[in-house]
Each structure stands twice: as structure tokens, then as C-alpha cells.
Amino acid sequence: MGRDTGFLGSASAHAKINLSLTITGKRPDGYHEIESLMAPLTLCDEVSLFAGEPGSGITVSCPFPGVPEDASNLAVRAARLFFRERAGGGDIFIRIEKAIPPGAGLGGGSSDAAAVLSLLNRVYGKALPDEALFRMASSLGADVPFFLLGRPALARGIGEILTPVSGVRPYFVVLVHPGFPLSTAEVYGRYKFTLTRPGKIHRLRVLKDGPDGGARVETGPTRLSALLSNDLTAPACEVRPELYGVIAAVAGSGALGALMTGSGSAVFGLFDDAGKARAAREALLGAHPSWTVFLTRILS
């Protein structure tokens, strides 16, 4: 690992939750198409860039269990793409201070990669246009473009087709990580299509036209039941049946609504009162000391 020779900049890499996730199809290449309302959270990793020693290449430090510190790290792959597109540079040391648990459906690795792309473009004086950054982000992973956008959005396709969404309330979020990761590929692989898909598909037609070509949604407490749905819950619970208990515990903590996010394993509950959210977090920690329970908030 190369040592750093000078600080270049840092950025927060925020987690996300899926307020809804519907599988709408499967492409010939095996990727599933989705329709998902996604929102960033205040919970975040911190990503810092340093100039590396000449000839050191792109290196990364992230002393967190389960996170690679080699070329397979998505942040390293993002930096390599950036320098290939820019056709120059490449001695960079990336330090990631991790708070987002991996394998939880919170997009931590994708968010780190998006932060690296944004930081490098800032360091090099906006060397690349936004279109190039989003193209690179799409090639890195389905969630990476969402983190470049940095606001609530409706994601379609494999997640790369984004429509900004307004009207998402800044709910307090009690977020439970039950202590185990889930494989995205395994969970998606267990999803079973049915012959008929009434009702749930295109559930987000409740979206209305919003400003600047975006969309708007009402996420008040009375509307949450029309949104909070995740097609991957059942396949995730096939892999880890104890997830049913996690969802039930969060739902029973006083949350306005509770849902597994992404392909799991994290489960969130939404609250409109900070005191109730804090009390729920304390109760969940007391009853389940092996869980990690965060108190965070939607960034809207």
C-alpha cells in the first residue's frame, strides 16, 4: 500500500434506503429490472483522498471487517475509471472511514465509489462533464448513479434510469443491522416471477409531475402503506428466516412503517418524532444486544 503525500479532499458517502422496490422484469443478460423509490440517509462513510507517492498507483485503506483493501474495492475501480477517462494521473491513496455495514442493502460500497468520482472531478477542476461521470457510475454498479445524484429519486431499468423526486419527508429512521450480510446475487436469484402481476407493479403511479421535469410523491403517514413494499423480502427471508423477526420487531417498535431495504439484510422503521425514534432504538438494543441499531434521518 502506498503512503499519502498530501491531503486532496474528503466527502461524505451517504447510505440509502428503498422506500419501495418492485421487480418489473429480467433482461437477457440476467440483470433484473426494477422500479424503486430511493432516498439517501444522514448515515454515511467518510471518504478522503490523498496524493500518493510517485508510482504508487491507486491504493485504499478501510479497516472494516469484510471490506477489501485491494483492487476489488469499488472505490479503487472508480478511481481507475476516472483516470482512464481523463487519460492521465493515477497516484492516489483513498481512505474510507466506514460506518455503513456492507452486505446490508444500504449501498455503502456504491456510495463510496460515487464519492471518489465526485472528489476526483473536483480535485482536477471539473475535468469531466456530468454525463461522463454518470456513464462511469453506471458501469460500476446499478446504485452508483443514484449516489452521484444525491437526492430522493425513482430508479428504473437496473437502477440507472433516475427521475428526481420531491415531497419525500425527512423522517427519522431507526435502522437495524442484524449482524449478518446477504448476497445481492443470491437474493435476486431466489426471486420468482409470477404469471400475473396485478396491483403492485407500477405501484408508484402515485407519483405526480414535479418541478424541473422531476416527480413528486406524498409520503405522509397515511400514504406510507401505499409505498412501503419490497419484492425481495420473501427471497431474502428464504436465505435468512430470522429476518421475519427483525421486521416484526422494528414494526412493533412504534414505527409508522417498517421495511427491509434493498436485498437486505438491514431493516428500517420510519418515525415523525425524534423522541419516539430514540426510544425505539433503545428498546430494540435492549431486547436484541447483538444487533447494530442506528438512528438516522432521510435527506430530502
Phi, psi and omega in degrees: 000129179284148177272156180275153178240357180179136181287134181250330181160167179215163180205153174275134178249103191278148172285169176224160167233153174261110176287340170205152176208112179243130174277122184253349180173180177223131184276162178302332181278002176099345180285141177273140174267145186227168165225115189216134172268116186244145180220137177281156180244163174289335175301131186206155163274162172245123182247126180236145178245141177227147172291129179273167175295146180307129180084001183282341182075205182257119181233161184218145173234126177207086183284072181223133183305132176088358181256121182289147177244045180220196185293346179281347178296131184298331178294321177294317178298323178296315180297319179299316178299317181300312183290330176293318179293321181283339180062049177167155180084181175143000176265091187226137173250125182252126175246127180243119173262107193270133170236334183275118180294137178285158178067028185245358183081017183258355174075025185300314179296320178294321180293321176299317180296317178297320179297321178296315179301314181295317181296314181298320179294326176291316180299321183264027171065045180055050183295331184240145178286162180303323181300321180291320179297316181292326177295316178295319180300317180297325180287339180277326182172157187297328183272345188297318178301323179301318182288333172294321180295315171074028178205165178304142184205154169269123181254131176232183187068227173266012180119353186270345179267110191243134172240116178302141183235130173255166177094358177284120184287147180279062181300148165287143186234123169263117190243122183251126168253116189282002174102005177219147176272168172231145177278121178302316181297319181293317182295312178298323181295336180270353180291133182245121176286145175253162182292327179240143184229055183286157168081293190283322184296137185061029174308330186275021167293352172293349175293139176249162175298134180244188181288154173057035177078005179271204180226164180227143180223146175263118182243031174296164184308325182285345182258351186298324182297337178278351184247319190286095181207139182220112181296344183269359181299310183298312178296326177295321180287339171294321180288314180228090184302338180294348177298329177302320179292325178295313180298317180296321181294318180292318179298327182273004183272003183102006181293148174292334178191153181221149184198148167286143179258141178055225178265016178081171020256002183286146179234138182238153171234141183257138181224145176256009180224126183297320181297317178295323179293317178297317180297320179295317179300313181298320180293318180294320177295319180296321182278336185223075186296344179278349179275153167260125184236119180260149167248115185222192183208150175288134173267111184243000000 
